[in-house]
């Protein structure tokens, strides 16, 4: 019996070894490290992606949003003086253009009588005023058409004096303030010629044209002359 047991044990060992040699090897599939790293590189936090998008939006500024600046020379009370500077620049191959701007320069005071019911009634009132030796004119246009103008005065006290005279004569004058505009002229140097207008040239122009100033302003800020 002992030999039989040993024989069976040897046969089992032999069968186990033979079976292991016949079984195919199982190869474990491992993804390449480059693919793993590539996947990691594509992973970003949401907050990081948002910050990147905001940076791209801020950096992409439309060209139209950038305001171009120009060099202006002025200001001149006479257009002729501005034209002289323009011609001087043109002789140096510097492109320039005269532009005008209206700036507020105080108030004028307009004394008038309101329009009556008809033009005939206003004309009768005008004759009455002229008979009293009061300077007056019929208004022909605007919201006060057929009213009577009694003068436009640069000083408030002058207008008040005329109004008091009319009140004493039995009329009801009115007063309207009119903004007084003063036009000045500037020479705008074209952007492509700005590099030619150096400090030496500006000093020469300042010595030839009294109180000449130069300023950098947006190219379209100064209105064209009308």
Secondary structure, DSSP 8 states (H G I E B T S, - for coil): -HHHHHHHHHHHHHHHHHHHHHS---------HHHHHHHHHT---HHHHHHHHHHHHHH---GGGS--EEEEEEEESSHHHHHHHHHHHHHTT--EEEEEEEEEEEEEEEEEE---SSHHHHHHHHHHHHHTT---EE--SSTTTT-EEEEEESSHHHHHHHHHHHHHTT---EEEEEEEEEEEEEEEE-GGGGGGS-HHHHHHHHHHSTT-EEEEEETTSS----
